Amino acid sequence: METILLSIFIMVLMVALNRYLIIENLALRQQLAIMKHNAKRPKIRKRDRIFWIILSKFWNRWKSALVIVQPATVIRWHRKGFKLFWTFKSKKRGPGRPHLKPEIRKLVKKMAKENPLWGA
């Protein structure tokens, strides 16, 4: 029984280690592809930035494989994207308060008239 548990544990460990090796290989290949684009100074495209932002969320050791830019740069890209997302999300849709339907306005006036102790 111990041999079976030990062999299962070793297989799980090998799969986990192999996964990190595959991810690291993917990260290094991506950087190599960037370097092949230009000989003098590599131009990092938007899809390269998105790749590193996603990789930084799913892989703990992403900083060790990063050669082409500083890890702080990837973090700055992520913060900039987060800021842009919430700027877009909280953008005003139009000036002022939205208009109420006449039925709702009538109902509010009726309720205010029937309940003078509510205030306002």
C-alpha positions as CSV (number, residue, x, y, z in Angstrom):
1,M,0.0,0.0,0.0
2,E,2.8,2.4,0.8
3,T,4.5,1.7,-2.5
4,I,1.3,2.6,-4.4
5,L,0.9,5.9,-2.4
6,L,4.6,6.7,-2.9
7,S,4.3,6.1,-6.6
8,I,1.2,8.2,-6.9
9,F,2.9,11.0,-5.0
10,I,6.0,10.8,-7.3
11,M,3.8,10.9,-10.4
12,V,1.9,14.0,-9.0
13,L,5.2,15.7,-8.2
14,M,6.6,14.9,-11.7
15,V,3.5,16.4,-13.3
16,A,3.7,19.5,-11.1
17,L,7.5,20.0,-11.9
18,N,6.9,19.3,-15.5
19,R,4.2,21.9,-15.6
20,Y,6.6,24.6,-14.3
21,L,9.2,23.5,-16.8
22,I,6.7,23.8,-19.6
23,I,5.6,27.3,-18.4
24,E,9.2,28.4,-18.1
25,N,10.0,27.1,-21.5
26,L,7.0,28.9,-23.0
27,A,8.1,32.2,-21.3
28,L,11.7,31.9,-22.6
29,R,10.4,31.1,-26.1
30,Q,8.2,34.1,-26.1
31,Q,11.1,36.3,-25.2
32,L,13.2,34.7,-27.9
33,A,10.4,35.5,-30.4
34,I,10.5,39.2,-29.3
35,M,14.3,39.3,-29.8
36,K,13.9,37.9,-33.4
37,H,11.6,40.7,-34.4
38,N,14.3,43.4,-34.3
39,A,18.1,43.1,-34.2
40,K,18.9,46.4,-32.4
41,R,16.2,47.1,-29.9
42,P,13.2,44.7,-29.4
43,K,9.8,46.3,-29.7
44,I,7.4,44.8,-27.2
45,R,3.9,44.7,-28.6
46,K,0.6,44.8,-26.8
47,R,0.1,41.0,-27.0
48,D,3.6,40.5,-25.5
49,R,2.6,42.7,-22.5
50,I,-0.7,40.9,-22.1
51,F,1.2,37.5,-22.2
52,W,3.4,38.6,-19.3
53,I,0.6,40.1,-17.3
54,I,-1.4,36.8,-17.5
55,L,1.7,34.7,-16.8
56,S,2.5,36.8,-13.7
57,K,-0.9,35.9,-12.3
58,F,-0.6,32.1,-12.9
59,W,3.1,31.4,-12.3
60,N,4.9,32.3,-9.0
61,R,8.4,32.2,-10.5
62,W,7.7,34.4,-13.5
63,K,10.3,36.9,-12.4
64,S,13.2,34.4,-12.6
65,A,12.5,33.7,-16.3
66,L,12.1,37.3,-17.3
67,V,15.1,38.6,-19.2
68,I,13.8,41.1,-21.8
69,V,12.2,43.7,-19.3
70,Q,12.3,44.3,-15.6
71,P,9.7,42.7,-13.4
72,A,8.6,46.1,-12.2
73,T,7.7,46.9,-15.8
74,V,5.3,44.0,-16.0
75,I,3.7,45.2,-12.8
76,R,3.4,48.7,-14.1
77,W,1.7,47.4,-17.3
78,H,-0.8,45.5,-15.1
79,R,-1.5,48.6,-13.0
80,K,-2.0,50.7,-16.1
81,G,-4.4,48.2,-17.6
82,F,-6.3,48.0,-14.3
83,K,-6.5,51.8,-14.2
84,L,-7.8,52.0,-17.8
85,F,-10.4,49.3,-17.2
86,W,-11.9,51.2,-14.2
87,T,-11.6,54.5,-15.9
88,F,-13.7,53.1,-18.8
89,K,-16.1,51.3,-16.4
90,S,-16.8,54.4,-14.3
91,K,-17.0,56.9,-17.2
92,K,-20.1,59.1,-17.0
93,R,-22.8,58.2,-19.4
94,G,-24.3,61.7,-19.7
95,P,-24.7,64.9,-17.8
96,G,-26.9,65.0,-14.7
97,R,-29.4,62.6,-13.2
98,P,-31.3,60.3,-15.5
99,H,-34.9,61.4,-16.3
100,L,-37.7,59.7,-14.5
101,K,-40.8,58.3,-16.2
102,P,-43.9,60.4,-15.7
103,E,-45.6,57.5,-13.9
104,I,-42.8,57.3,-11.3
105,R,-42.8,61.0,-10.8
106,K,-46.6,60.9,-10.3
107,L,-46.3,58.0,-7.8
108,V,-43.6,59.8,-5.8
109,K,-45.8,63.0,-5.5
110,K,-48.8,60.9,-4.5
111,M,-46.8,59.1,-1.8
112,A,-45.4,62.4,-0.5
113,K,-48.9,63.9,-0.4
114,E,-50.4,60.8,1.4
115,N,-47.5,60.6,4.0
116,P,-46.7,64.2,5.2
117,L,-44.6,62.9,8.1
118,W,-42.0,61.3,5.9
119,G,-40.3,64.7,5.3
120,A,-38.6,66.1,2.2
